[in-house]
Amino acid sequence: MIPLDAFDRHILELLQQHCRLSSESIAEQVGLSSSAVQRRIKRLRDENIIEQEVTIVAHEASVHPMSFLASLEIERDNYTVLKELTRWANEQTCVQQLFYVTGNIDVMLVVTAKTTKAYDGFIQSLMDQFPQIKRVTTNVVIDQPIKSLSIPTRE
């Protein structure tokens, strides 16, 4: 990974707050020229420091208004399935995030669905596809008062 200086970190912080800020606005806030900001942003994208630029949509506008947290336990000695599971989950439009975690569970999924029945169908498909999953525990999201994918880039 390329080293990040204070300007890069400030630019990343600003872009995480609002990815459509103009280079002129960013330049004014970080103390660089607009062209220097454009070059830095291009470099950050090219080096995959900026992985994605997204729009967060209100749940009310979604055809999948429900969210679920699925905790998966995988049979021991079957961790080779994780790559396959990741590839499969990446193709499922209802899977928003996948985490490998420590503790009693191995994988956490954030899943959206139209109804609980549709979610149950997704889980059945998951279990059919991956018999190495020995248990799925589900939490239904009631509310999401904080929505963010921002990570700290400056002290």
DRENGUBA-527727 format. One record per residue (C-alpha): residue in three letters; chain; x negated, y, z. Coordinates in Angstrom, 3 decimals. Last residue first. Layout:
(gutor 'ALA' 'A' (X Y Z));
...
This chain:
(gutor 'GLU' 'A' (6.153 11.060 14.417));
(gutor 'ARG' 'A' (6.960 10.868 10.715));
(gutor 'THR' 'A' (8.352 8.152 8.423));
(gutor 'PRO' 'A' (11.192 6.865 10.615));
(gutor 'ILE' 'A' (13.564 4.534 8.768));
(gutor 'SER' 'A' (16.794 5.483 7.026));
(gutor 'LEU' 'A' (19.228 2.725 6.046));
(gutor 'SER' 'A' (22.081 4.456 7.774));
(gutor 'LYS' 'A' (25.701 4.105 8.664));
(gutor 'ILE' 'A' (26.578 4.811 12.311));
(gutor 'PRO' 'A' (30.193 4.621 13.539));
(gutor 'GLN' 'A' (30.726 1.220 11.914));
(gutor 'ASP' 'A' (34.053 -0.099 13.172));
(gutor 'ILE' 'A' (35.690 -3.465 13.844));
(gutor 'VAL' 'A' (32.967 -5.613 12.301));
(gutor 'VAL' 'A' (33.926 -9.286 12.545));
(gutor 'ASN' 'A' (31.281 -11.461 14.175));
(gutor 'THR' 'A' (30.637 -14.873 12.680));
(gutor 'THR' 'A' (28.626 -17.860 13.870));
(gutor 'VAL' 'A' (27.455 -20.283 11.206));
(gutor 'ARG' 'A' (26.001 -23.653 12.164));
(gutor 'LYS' 'A' (23.975 -26.519 10.688));
(gutor 'ILE' 'A' (22.735 -24.843 7.540));
(gutor 'GLN' 'A' (20.716 -27.572 5.780));
(gutor 'PRO' 'A' (23.869 -28.414 3.782));
(gutor 'PHE' 'A' (23.143 -25.352 1.638));
(gutor 'GLN' 'A' (25.466 -24.977 -1.367));
(gutor 'ASP' 'A' (28.483 -26.494 0.401));
(gutor 'MET' 'A' (27.788 -24.380 3.511));
(gutor 'LEU' 'A' (27.532 -21.197 1.448));
(gutor 'SER' 'A' (30.693 -22.028 -0.513));
(gutor 'GLN' 'A' (32.567 -22.630 2.740));
(gutor 'ILE' 'A' (31.196 -19.342 4.093));
(gutor 'PHE' 'A' (32.436 -17.487 0.992));
(gutor 'GLY' 'A' (35.855 -19.115 1.268));
(gutor 'ASP' 'A' (36.044 -18.049 4.940));
(gutor 'TYR' 'A' (35.216 -14.506 3.849));
(gutor 'ALA' 'A' (38.095 -14.606 1.355));
(gutor 'LYS' 'A' (40.409 -15.819 4.132));
(gutor 'THR' 'A' (39.208 -13.037 6.417));
(gutor 'THR' 'A' (40.233 -10.584 3.713));
(gutor 'LYS' 'A' (38.702 -8.407 1.002));
(gutor 'ALA' 'A' (35.175 -9.380 1.920));
(gutor 'THR' 'A' (31.867 -7.833 2.927));
(gutor 'VAL' 'A' (28.855 -9.729 4.266));
(gutor 'VAL' 'A' (25.914 -8.700 6.447));
(gutor 'LEU' 'A' (23.840 -11.844 6.796));
(gutor 'MET' 'A' (21.631 -12.873 9.686));
(gutor 'VAL' 'A' (19.175 -15.761 9.318));
(gutor 'ASP' 'A' (17.366 -18.033 11.777));
(gutor 'ILE' 'A' (19.502 -18.101 14.888));
(gutor 'ASN' 'A' (18.597 -18.921 18.468));
(gutor 'GLY' 'A' (15.775 -16.402 18.570));
(gutor 'THR' 'A' (13.785 -14.788 15.779));
(gutor 'VAL' 'A' (15.211 -13.242 12.646));
(gutor 'TYR' 'A' (15.148 -13.521 8.863));
(gutor 'PHE' 'A' (17.487 -10.745 7.695));
(gutor 'LEU' 'A' (19.870 -10.584 4.751));
(gutor 'GLN' 'A' (21.820 -7.501 3.708));
(gutor 'GLN' 'A' (24.841 -6.506 1.656));
(gutor 'VAL' 'A' (26.132 -9.927 0.661));
(gutor 'CYS' 'A' (29.517 -9.534 -1.095));
(gutor 'THR' 'A' (27.946 -9.220 -4.544));
(gutor 'GLN' 'A' (26.465 -12.708 -4.234));
(gutor 'GLU' 'A' (23.405 -13.034 -6.493));
(gutor 'ASN' 'A' (20.993 -11.944 -3.745));
(gutor 'ALA' 'A' (22.525 -14.598 -1.492));
(gutor 'TRP' 'A' (21.459 -17.354 -3.917));
(gutor 'ARG' 'A' (17.857 -16.095 -4.161));
(gutor 'THR' 'A' (17.631 -15.668 -0.395));
(gutor 'LEU' 'A' (19.094 -19.135 0.202));
(gutor 'GLU' 'A' (16.605 -20.686 -2.210));
(gutor 'LYS' 'A' (13.696 -18.972 -0.494));
(gutor 'LEU' 'A' (15.037 -19.938 2.944));
(gutor 'VAL' 'A' (15.583 -23.600 1.967));
(gutor 'THR' 'A' (11.902 -24.357 2.517));
(gutor 'TYR' 'A' (12.684 -23.811 6.196));
(gutor 'ASN' 'A' (14.134 -27.296 6.487));
(gutor 'ASP' 'A' (12.003 -28.758 9.298));
(gutor 'ARG' 'A' (14.541 -27.506 11.853));
(gutor 'GLU' 'A' (18.130 -27.389 10.671));
(gutor 'ILE' 'A' (19.133 -23.845 9.797));
(gutor 'GLU' 'A' (21.212 -21.699 12.136));
(gutor 'LEU' 'A' (23.041 -18.878 10.397));
(gutor 'SER' 'A' (24.472 -15.752 12.033));
(gutor 'ALA' 'A' (27.121 -14.064 9.880));
(gutor 'LEU' 'A' (27.933 -10.423 10.538));
(gutor 'PHE' 'A' (31.203 -9.553 8.822));
(gutor 'SER' 'A' (32.564 -6.489 7.048));
(gutor 'MET' 'A' (36.106 -5.853 5.809));
(gutor 'PRO' 'A' (37.139 -3.270 3.191));
(gutor 'HIS' 'A' (36.001 -5.349 0.199));
(gutor 'VAL' 'A' (37.738 -3.565 -2.715));
(gutor 'SER' 'A' (35.889 -0.505 -1.475));
(gutor 'ALA' 'A' (37.075 3.105 -1.467));
(gutor 'GLU' 'A' (38.237 3.003 2.166));
(gutor 'HIS' 'A' (34.847 1.593 3.130));
(gutor 'ALA' 'A' (33.290 4.953 2.272));
(gutor 'VAL' 'A' (30.464 4.656 -0.275));
(gutor 'ILE' 'A' (26.774 5.054 0.593));
(gutor 'THR' 'A' (24.919 6.054 -2.554));
(gutor 'VAL' 'A' (21.542 4.468 -3.075));
(gutor 'GLU' 'A' (17.956 5.173 -4.069));
(gutor 'GLN' 'A' (15.838 2.067 -3.938));
(gutor 'GLU' 'A' (12.345 0.836 -3.054));
(gutor 'ILE' 'A' (10.639 4.170 -2.442));
(gutor 'ILE' 'A' (7.225 2.953 -1.300));
(gutor 'ASN' 'A' (7.432 0.830 -4.426));
(gutor 'GLU' 'A' (4.065 2.124 -5.728));
(gutor 'ASP' 'A' (5.729 3.568 -8.855));
(gutor 'ARG' 'A' (8.474 5.171 -6.724));
(gutor 'LEU' 'A' (6.015 6.817 -4.319));
(gutor 'ARG' 'A' (3.853 7.902 -7.285));
(gutor 'LYS' 'A' (6.859 9.478 -9.023));
(gutor 'ILE' 'A' (7.834 11.233 -5.786));
(gutor 'ARG' 'A' (4.286 12.573 -5.414));
(gutor 'ARG' 'A' (4.169 13.836 -8.986));
(gutor 'GLN' 'A' (7.570 15.564 -8.611));
(gutor 'VAL' 'A' (6.459 17.161 -5.320));
(gutor 'ALA' 'A' (3.286 18.499 -6.964));
(gutor 'SER' 'A' (5.413 19.882 -9.831));
(gutor 'SER' 'A' (7.727 21.671 -7.370));
(gutor 'SER' 'A' (4.785 23.300 -5.636));
(gutor 'LEU' 'A' (4.025 22.329 -2.043));
(gutor 'GLY' 'A' (5.054 23.708 1.362));
(gutor 'VAL' 'A' (7.239 20.870 2.641));
(gutor 'GLN' 'A' (10.600 22.683 2.770));
(gutor 'GLU' 'A' (10.179 24.825 -0.364));
(gutor 'ALA' 'A' (8.839 21.880 -2.329));
(gutor 'ILE' 'A' (11.818 19.748 -1.277));
(gutor 'SER' 'A' (14.257 22.385 -2.527));
(gutor 'GLU' 'A' (12.377 22.777 -5.802));
(gutor 'SER' 'A' (12.123 18.990 -6.246));
(gutor 'SER' 'A' (15.893 18.923 -6.096));
(gutor 'LEU' 'A' (17.563 16.963 -3.329));
(gutor 'ARG' 'A' (19.492 13.998 -4.716));
(gutor 'CYS' 'A' (18.210 11.418 -2.227));
(gutor 'HIS' 'A' (19.679 13.231 0.776));
(gutor 'GLN' 'A' (18.563 12.284 4.285));
(gutor 'GLN' 'A' (16.226 9.569 3.045));
(gutor 'LEU' 'A' (14.826 12.026 0.504));
(gutor 'LEU' 'A' (13.944 14.509 3.248));
(gutor 'GLU' 'A' (12.118 11.929 5.361));
(gutor 'LEU' 'A' (10.272 10.592 2.340));
(gutor 'ILE' 'A' (9.124 14.108 1.393));
(gutor 'HIS' 'A' (7.901 14.681 4.955));
(gutor 'ARG' 'A' (5.974 11.406 4.888));
(gutor 'ASP' 'A' (4.397 12.200 1.524));
(gutor 'PHE' 'A' (3.380 15.684 2.746));
(gutor 'ALA' 'A' (1.904 14.271 5.977));
(gutor 'ASP' 'A' (-0.270 11.811 4.063));
(gutor 'LEU' 'A' (0.628 8.316 2.961));
(gutor 'PRO' 'A' (-2.055 5.740 2.162));
(gutor 'ILE' 'A' (-1.183 3.500 -0.794));
(gutor 'MET' 'A' (0.000 0.000 0.000));
